[in-house]
Structures are given as C-alpha cells and as structure tokens.
Amino acid sequence: MIQWNATSDASWLISRSLRRDSEHVENHTLLKVLQVASEGNLPIESLLLAYAKEQSAAQSRLICKVAELVRTGTPTIAALEQVPGLLNDEQLLSLRFASQSGNLPATLRRLTSVESAVGSEREISSESNWVYWLSVALITVSLWSLMMLFVWPTFRKIGEEFENETLLGPLKLMAYVWNVCVSFWPICLLVISASIALLFSTRLQRFVSAKICPLLRRRSKRVNPITFELLASSVEEGKPLLSGMSTMGKYHYDRLSRQCMLVARNEIEQGANDIDGMQQAKVLDANEAAALREFSTPAGQAYVLRSIATRDRKRLQSREYRNGLMLEPLVIIALGIPVLWICGSFFYMITRLISSLA
C-alpha cells in the first residue's frame, strides 16, 4: 500500500534494535504515510501504529504518542505539533498552513517529492563531526588520565632522585590541573558520561545541535525563506495574501517572521494594499516590492515570491557554510592544544634529562 523509495542512506530493517534511519529518511517516510492516509481516506491512527512497529524504540514512542492523540480526537497536524522531533519546523509549518488553506494533499505530495540530498548530506556531515570531536576529546582525556595515574608518579620520582625539579617543567602544571579535576570528580564524571551518551545517541546529537546552532547563527533581519514559499503557494492557488499572513502570524515558528506577518496584516487591515503592507512591515524591500508590483497575475506574483525565497535560502545556506568553516578549525585547535601540551611536556622532560646526564 505504501510505496516509497528506500534511499541509499536508509536502514529499513525489520528490527527496532538495529541502527535507526537518518532524520531525513524518517521525516520522508512519515510524510509518505500521511500522504497515503490523506489521499486514500485511510485511518491515520492505524497506519501510524503499523509504521511505529518498524522504527527504533525512541522513534516508535513518539509515533505512538501521535497515534494516541489522534485517537482521542486531536487533529493530525495538531498532534504532530504536540510531539516535537518527528518533523522539522518547516515541515510542520507547511502542513499547518496547508491545513488552514485546505490544500493538505497537494502539500504532502510536494513535501514527499522534494529531493533533500543536500539536507541528507548535511545531516551525515553533522553527525560525523559530532563523532570526530567527541571521540578525539574522550581519547585525549583517557590518555591524560593514564599518564597522570601511571606515568607521572615515575617521572616525579626521577626528578626527586636527580634533585632537579626543573626536569618536570610543564608536567607539574599538568599535575596541578589533574588534582583540581580530581577534587571535582563528580562534575568531571557527569561531563564524561554526557559526552559518551552524546557520542552514541543520534537523537541527543540532534537535540543539542538544535539548541546550539541558533546561538551560533547571526540574528537574521529577514523573515524566514519558507515564509515566501508558503505565500507563493497561497497566491498560486488564488487565495489572498492576507489569509496567508494571518495563518503565519499565528503559527510561524520563527519569532521575527511571526511579528512581521502580524504587522503586515495590521497594515493591510488599516487600508494599505498587500504589497505596501508587506513593504511597511519590512517583509519586502523596495526592489522586491517593485518587482512584485510588475506582475498582476497570481502566477507572476508567485514566481517573484518563490524567487525571493530561493535567493534568501541560498544566502542562508552560504552563511551557515561559512560559519561552519570558521568553527571547525577553532574546535580542532581547542582539541589539539591538550595533545600538544602532553607531547611537549614529555619532550621537555626527556631533553632536560638527557642534558643533565650528558
């Protein structure tokens, strides 16, 4: 009944104890289930429960929560919004917008037909970075602990026998840091345990990434690109911009976009036309508003809005890529400093020891 492509990065296995699918595949498959239920007028609760049986334990629990909410009478879109983690913010907003405008089947077809190869590659790259950084950090901590417990006592005895404390050099400072860490061992144990859990939990990695990434991004002065894409879809179907603005002013996940939609809606309700209201709310700049005025047909305005969305999305992706390029060397340097410190300390003591024996 449900026919979807099991893409190359999927691990569609008949066992929930095996490795879970990537986030991209999970989202795509869930949207496909929703599409089949919508187009075939099938009971969504039964399909969700059947789909949950083939998922990992964590994913299955979330899907069962949605199915339970649907069983108790909650609309499907509202149930998905109440259980975060199954779909991303843009997908949820698209479904809510489609539900309010009455074109849910078409939106589901569009979402499931969109190829997200770039997004999948980013997800794999992000997970690989997590694994690399945490693995190097844990290996460094393990080597440091081994050195302080077994190697440092021997070196200290060598320094005492030669009655030359300068042999120890940076090792004494390293030993002092080690003693400080030992005195706060519960906190250190908690940090190490959290790092190990983060290393092996994909869902935890996604949660931490969702919390950290917005902090690393520069605050945007533009509405989110999905805003223009949804407005374009609304205009293309012959619906007024005002209705789309009202929906996004209530349900948009981005605070700036939500505020701008509310301001634009208020300007339009006070007498301004759609384009002037969007310009006064700083949704559109002067050039974008002028380009939108050149087209009187819904198809032309939809084309302009979708072009603006495509341009803004490319700019956003380029900015995030540059930020990633800047962040990665800093993390590598931060992880490399302890390694260089350990190697330099050993090399310093060995050279001083050889010099004193020569």
LOLOGU-521012 format. One record per residue (C-alpha): x, y, z; residue in three letters; residue number from 1. Coordinates in steps of 0.25 Angstrom, whole numbers. Layout:
<rs>
X, Y, Z, ala, NUM
...
</rs>
This chain:
<rs>
0, 0, 0, met, 1
11, 10, 4, ile, 2
21, 11, -7, gln, 3
33, 20, -5, trp, 4
48, 20, -9, asn, 5
57, 14, 2, ala, 6
68, 23, -2, thr, 7
83, 19, -1, ser, 8
85, 25, 13, asp, 9
73, 17, 19, ala, 10
74, 5, 28, ser, 11
60, 0, 26, trp, 12
61, -13, 35, leu, 13
51, -21, 41, ile, 14
56, -19, 55, ser, 15
56, -7, 64, arg, 16
68, -12, 71, ser, 17
77, -9, 59, leu, 18
82, 5, 55, arg, 19
71, 15, 53, arg, 20
69, 22, 40, asp, 21
75, 36, 37, ser, 22
66, 48, 41, glu, 23
64, 51, 26, his, 24
58, 37, 23, val, 25
50, 37, 36, glu, 26
43, 50, 32, asn, 27
41, 46, 18, his, 28
35, 33, 22, thr, 29
25, 39, 32, leu, 30
21, 49, 21, leu, 31
18, 38, 12, lys, 32
10, 31, 22, val, 33
2, 44, 24, leu, 34
0, 45, 9, gln, 35
-5, 31, 7, val, 36
-15, 33, 18, ala, 37
-19, 47, 13, ser, 38
-21, 42, -2, glu, 39
-27, 28, 1, gly, 40
-36, 33, 12, asn, 41
-30, 23, 22, leu, 42
-30, 23, 37, pro, 43
-17, 30, 40, ile, 44
-17, 24, 54, glu, 45
-15, 10, 49, ser, 46
-5, 14, 39, leu, 47
4, 21, 49, leu, 48
3, 9, 59, leu, 49
7, 0, 48, ala, 50
19, 9, 44, tyr, 51
23, 10, 58, ala, 52
26, -5, 59, lys, 53
37, -3, 49, glu, 54
44, 8, 56, gln, 55
54, 9, 67, ser, 56
49, 10, 81, ala, 57
51, 25, 83, ala, 58
44, 28, 69, gln, 59
33, 18, 72, ser, 60
29, 24, 85, arg, 61
28, 38, 78, leu, 62
19, 32, 67, ile, 63
10, 24, 77, cys, 64
8, 38, 85, lys, 65
3, 44, 72, val, 66
-6, 32, 69, ala, 67
-11, 33, 83, glu, 68
-14, 48, 82, leu, 69
-21, 45, 68, val, 70
-30, 34, 75, arg, 71
-34, 44, 86, thr, 72
-39, 54, 75, gly, 73
-27, 63, 73, thr, 74
-26, 67, 59, pro, 75
-14, 60, 52, thr, 76
-6, 73, 50, ile, 77
-8, 78, 64, ala, 78
-4, 64, 69, ala, 79
9, 65, 61, leu, 80
12, 79, 67, glu, 81
10, 74, 81, gln, 82
20, 63, 79, val, 83
33, 70, 75, pro, 84
44, 62, 68, gly, 85
36, 55, 57, leu, 86
37, 66, 47, leu, 87
45, 79, 46, asn, 88
39, 93, 48, asp, 89
38, 96, 33, glu, 90
30, 83, 30, gln, 91
21, 86, 42, leu, 92
18, 100, 37, leu, 93
16, 95, 23, ser, 94
6, 85, 28, leu, 95
-1, 95, 37, arg, 96
-2, 105, 26, phe, 97
-8, 95, 17, ala, 98
-18, 90, 27, ser, 99
-23, 104, 29, gln, 100
-24, 107, 14, ser, 101
-30, 94, 10, gly, 102
-19, 88, 1, asn, 103
-13, 78, 10, leu, 104
-12, 66, 0, pro, 105
-5, 75, -10, ala, 106
5, 80, 1, thr, 107
8, 66, 5, leu, 108
11, 62, -9, arg, 109
20, 74, -11, arg, 110
28, 71, 2, leu, 111
30, 56, -1, thr, 112
34, 59, -15, ser, 113
45, 69, -11, val, 114
59, 63, -12, glu, 115
66, 67, 0, ser, 116
80, 61, -4, ala, 117
87, 74, 1, val, 118
80, 73, 15, gly, 119
83, 58, 16, ser, 120
98, 61, 13, glu, 121
98, 72, 24, arg, 122
92, 62, 34, glu, 123
102, 52, 31, ile, 124
113, 62, 32, ser, 125
108, 68, 45, ser, 126
107, 54, 51, glu, 127
121, 51, 46, ser, 128
126, 64, 53, asn, 129
120, 60, 66, trp, 130
126, 47, 65, val, 131
140, 52, 62, tyr, 132
140, 63, 72, trp, 133
135, 55, 84, leu, 134
144, 43, 80, ser, 135
157, 52, 80, val, 136
152, 58, 93, ala, 137
150, 45, 100, leu, 138
163, 39, 95, ile, 139
171, 51, 100, thr, 140
164, 51, 114, val, 141
167, 36, 114, ser, 142
182, 37, 111, leu, 143
183, 49, 120, trp, 144
177, 40, 132, ser, 145
186, 29, 128, leu, 146
198, 38, 128, met, 147
195, 44, 142, met, 148
192, 31, 149, leu, 149
203, 23, 144, phe, 150
214, 31, 137, val, 151
214, 44, 145, trp, 152
218, 37, 158, pro, 153
230, 30, 151, thr, 154
235, 44, 145, phe, 155
233, 50, 159, arg, 156
242, 40, 165, lys, 157
252, 42, 154, ile, 158
252, 57, 157, gly, 159
254, 55, 172, glu, 160
265, 45, 170, glu, 161
273, 55, 162, phe, 162
269, 66, 171, glu, 163
265, 75, 160, asn, 164
250, 79, 160, glu, 165
252, 87, 147, thr, 166
252, 74, 140, leu, 167
238, 73, 142, leu, 168
235, 86, 135, gly, 169
221, 87, 129, pro, 170
217, 73, 135, leu, 171
216, 80, 149, lys, 172
205, 89, 144, leu, 173
198, 78, 137, met, 174
198, 70, 150, ala, 175
192, 82, 157, tyr, 176
181, 83, 147, val, 177
179, 68, 149, trp, 178
178, 70, 164, asn, 179
168, 81, 162, val, 180
159, 72, 153, cys, 181
160, 60, 163, val, 182
155, 69, 174, ser, 183
143, 72, 165, phe, 184
141, 57, 161, trp, 185
126, 57, 161, pro, 186
125, 68, 151, ile, 187
136, 62, 142, cys, 188
129, 49, 143, leu, 189
116, 55, 139, leu, 190
123, 63, 127, val, 191
129, 50, 122, ile, 192
116, 42, 124, ser, 193
109, 52, 116, ala, 194
119, 52, 105, ser, 195
119, 37, 104, ile, 196
103, 38, 103, ala, 197
104, 49, 92, leu, 198
114, 41, 84, leu, 199
105, 29, 83, phe, 200
91, 35, 83, ser, 201
87, 41, 70, thr, 202
74, 47, 75, arg, 203
82, 54, 86, leu, 204
92, 60, 76, gln, 205
80, 66, 68, arg, 206
75, 72, 81, phe, 207
88, 78, 85, val, 208
90, 83, 70, ser, 209
76, 89, 70, ala, 210
80, 97, 83, lys, 211
94, 101, 79, ile, 212
93, 104, 65, cys, 213
83, 116, 67, pro, 214
93, 122, 77, leu, 215
104, 122, 66, leu, 216
96, 128, 55, arg, 217
95, 143, 54, arg, 218
82, 149, 57, arg, 219
75, 150, 43, ser, 220
68, 163, 39, lys, 221
60, 156, 29, arg, 222
47, 147, 30, val, 223
50, 132, 28, asn, 224
50, 127, 13, pro, 225
39, 118, 16, ile, 226
30, 130, 18, thr, 227
31, 134, 4, phe, 228
30, 120, -1, glu, 229
17, 118, 6, leu, 230
12, 132, 2, leu, 231
15, 128, -13, ala, 232
7, 115, -11, ser, 233
-5, 123, -6, ser, 234
-5, 133, -17, val, 235
-3, 122, -27, glu, 236
-16, 116, -23, glu, 237
-23, 129, -24, gly, 238
-24, 132, -9, lys, 239
-21, 146, -4, pro, 240
-8, 149, 3, leu, 241
-16, 154, 16, leu, 242
-21, 140, 19, ser, 243
-7, 134, 18, gly, 244
-1, 145, 27, met, 245
-11, 143, 37, ser, 246
-8, 128, 38, thr, 247
7, 130, 39, met, 248
5, 141, 49, gly, 249
-1, 131, 58, lys, 250
7, 118, 55, tyr, 251
20, 122, 49, his, 252
32, 116, 58, tyr, 253
41, 128, 55, asp, 254
38, 140, 64, arg, 255
43, 151, 55, leu, 256
35, 145, 43, ser, 257
23, 144, 52, arg, 258
24, 158, 57, gln, 259
26, 163, 42, cys, 260
14, 155, 37, met, 261
5, 161, 49, leu, 262
10, 176, 45, val, 263
7, 174, 30, ala, 264
-6, 168, 33, arg, 265
-10, 180, 42, asn, 266
-5, 190, 31, glu, 267
-14, 183, 21, ile, 268
-26, 183, 30, glu, 269
-24, 198, 32, gln, 270
-25, 201, 17, gly, 271
-11, 198, 11, ala, 272
-11, 188, -1, asn, 273
-4, 175, 1, asp, 274
10, 179, -5, ile, 275
10, 192, 2, asp, 276
7, 186, 15, gly, 277
18, 175, 13, met, 278
28, 187, 10, gln, 279
24, 195, 22, gln, 280
26, 183, 31, ala, 281
40, 181, 25, lys, 282
36, 167, 19, val, 283
40, 173, 5, leu, 284
50, 183, 2, asp, 285
47, 194, -9, ala, 286
53, 186, -20, asn, 287
45, 173, -17, glu, 288
32, 181, -15, ala, 289
34, 188, -29, ala, 290
37, 174, -35, ala, 291
24, 169, -29, leu, 292
16, 181, -34, arg, 293
20, 178, -48, glu, 294
12, 165, -48, phe, 295
-3, 166, -47, ser, 296
-6, 151, -49, thr, 297
-5, 141, -38, pro, 298
5, 132, -45, ala, 299
15, 144, -47, gly, 300
14, 148, -33, gln, 301
16, 134, -28, ala, 302
28, 133, -37, tyr, 303
34, 146, -31, val, 304
31, 141, -17, leu, 305
37, 128, -20, arg, 306
50, 134, -26, ser, 307
52, 143, -13, ile, 308
51, 130, -5, ala, 309
61, 123, -13, thr, 310
71, 134, -13, arg, 311
69, 136, 2, asp, 312
71, 121, 5, arg, 313
83, 121, -3, lys, 314
89, 133, 4, arg, 315
85, 126, 18, leu, 316
92, 113, 14, gln, 317
104, 120, 9, ser, 318
105, 128, 22, arg, 319
103, 115, 30, glu, 320
114, 108, 22, tyr, 321
124, 119, 24, arg, 322
121, 119, 39, asn, 323
124, 104, 39, gly, 324
137, 106, 32, leu, 325
141, 116, 43, met, 326
136, 108, 54, leu, 327
143, 95, 51, glu, 328
157, 100, 51, pro, 329
155, 106, 65, leu, 330
149, 93, 70, val, 331
161, 85, 64, ile, 332
171, 95, 71, ile, 333
164, 94, 84, ala, 334
165, 79, 84, leu, 335
179, 80, 79, gly, 336
184, 88, 90, ile, 337
184, 78, 101, pro, 338
190, 68, 91, val, 339
202, 77, 88, leu, 340
203, 80, 103, trp, 341
204, 66, 107, ile, 342
214, 63, 96, cys, 343
222, 76, 99, gly, 344
223, 73, 114, ser, 345
229, 59, 111, phe, 346
239, 64, 101, phe, 347
243, 75, 110, tyr, 348
246, 65, 122, met, 349
253, 55, 113, ile, 350
262, 66, 107, thr, 351
265, 72, 120, arg, 352
268, 58, 126, leu, 353
278, 55, 115, ile, 354
284, 69, 116, ser, 355
287, 66, 131, ser, 356
293, 52, 128, leu, 357
302, 57, 117, ala, 358
</rs>
